[in-house]
Amino acid sequence: MNKKLIFFDGDGTLWYPKATKRTKKSHWIYNDPTTMDNYLDHLELTPGTKQALEVLKSRGMHLVVISANPYDQEVALADINERIVHFGLTDLFHSYYASRGDDPSGKSAIMLSVIEDLGFSKSEALMVGDNFFYDYLAAKNIGVDAYFIDNTISAMPEVAPIDFETIREIEDLLKILK
């Protein structure tokens, strides 16, 4: 698999709540009165993520974050940036974007725009995320390959697509993308 551009979701893919990991949707941490004022202290990177991103970057891949967020663009981008900085990932990502939290196809338009702006083809791009509809299907519907981060909390279709690809963690990409 020859990929040059990898899109990553944020919550549940790059990072998740320490207390619940992938057993509960990550968004609770931003609204819970006991964690909302210091939510960064309650988040952690998913296993092997920073090391895997470093290897992928060293292989010349462009890494991009696209995270769904319910706030306006300015606030949403500041939120994403805050997490990227907190985890020391600033030098690893080419860019980051926020899609509307209520639009499952929002990431599709961003992916197409980034692919075009960077001069890549759809076949050179890959999306990795933990939400079937907002991440996996958003990519597949526009002809971009995708890997679904295996979890039990994402809404799923009754029948999975024939070409449904899953991984447990981001570090699994190192064996797939050479």
N, C-alpha and C positions, 0 to 999 in steps of 0.2 A: 504494500500500500504506500504509494508515493504522495505524501501530503506536505504542503508548504505553509499552510495556514490552519491554525486550530482555534476554534471558538470554545470558550468555557463558560458555563453558567457559574454563578457565585454561590448562593446559599444551597447547601446540600451536596455541592459538587467540589468546590475549592475549600470551603469551610462549612462548619456546622456547629450547633450548640454542644458544649462539652457534656451537658447533662443528658441529652436525648439522642445525640448523634443523628442517625437516620431513622429513628423510631417514631418521630413526630415531626410534622412540617416545621421548618426552621423559623418561620415568621413569628412564632409565639414569643421569641426572645426579645423582639423589638417592641412588643406591646405589654409585656408582663411588668407590673409595677416594681417587682424586685430586681429586674435585669435591664429595663429600658434605659436607665440613666447611665449605665456602665456596661452595655451589651458586649463591647469588645472584650471585656474581661471574661465573658462567658462563652466566647467563640474559640474554636481551635481549627487549625488546618486539618483537612482529612488526611489519613495516613499516607506518608510518602509523597505528598503533593509537591512540596517545595523542591525536593531533590529531583523529582520527575520533570518539573517545569524547567529546572536548570539544565537537565540533559537535553530536553526537547529544544530549548533555546540554543544550546551549544551545537546542535545539529542544523542550525540555520532556520528553524521554523519560526514563523510569526505567530505569536500567542496573543489572543484578544479575549477580553471578558465581555459578555453580554448578560446582564442580569435584569430580570423583570422587577419593577419597583412601582409602587402606587403613587409616588410623589411626582411633582413636576420635574422636568429635566435637570434644572440647576441643583435641586436638593438631591435627586436620585444619583446624579454623577458625583456629588460631594460624598454621599454615603458609600458608594462603591470605592472611590478613591481612598476614603478613610480606612476601609478594610484592607485594601491593597497595601497601603503604607504601614498599617499596624502589623501585618504579617511579613513585612520586608520583601514584598514581591514587586516593588516598583520597577526595578531594572529588568524584570522578566517579561513584562507585558508591553506589546507594541502600542496598545490603546485599550480603552474600555468604554462601554456604551450601556445605556439603560433603555429598556423597552417598557411600555406601559404594562402594569401588572394585571390589567383586565383584558388583555388582547393576546390570545395564544399564538397568533401569527405575527406579532410585533417583532420578534427576533428575526423572522424571515427577511423582512425589508432591510434590517440592519446588516444581516449577513451579505445579502446581494450588493448593497452599497459598498461595504468594506472590500469584498472580493473585487469589484470593479475598480475602486479607488487604488487598490494595491496592485492591480494588474494580474491577478490570478484567475484561474478558471474554477468553476464549481467543482470539478473533479480533483482539484488540488486542495480543497478545503474539507474540514471535518468539524462537526459540532459534538461536544461532550456535555451531557447534562443529566440531572436526576428526575426531570419531569417529562413524561412521555409526550404530552401535547405541546408544551411550551418550548421544549428543547429538541427532542428526537424528531417529532413529526414536523415541527417548524422547519427543520433542516431538510428532511426527506421530501417534503412537499415542493421544495424548490430545486431538487436535484443535488443536494449536498449530503455526503455520507455522514452518518451519526453513530455514536455509541451512547447507550443508555446506562447510567450508573444504577446498578441493580439495587432496588430498595422495595420495601413493602408499603410505602405510604403514597406513592404517586398513583393518581387515577390512571387506569389502563383500559384499553379497548377489550371487548369480550374475546376477540381473537387477535393474537399478535401477528404482525406482518410476517411474511415468509422470510424476509431478509433482516429480521430484528436482531440487532447486535447489542450485546451487553458486556459490561466490565464491572468489576467490583470496586476498583479504585483507579484514580488517574495514573498511578504508577504502572498499571497493566498495559498502558499504551506503549511503554518502552519495548515490550516484547512484540507488539503488533506493528509499530512504525519503526522501521530500521533505515 
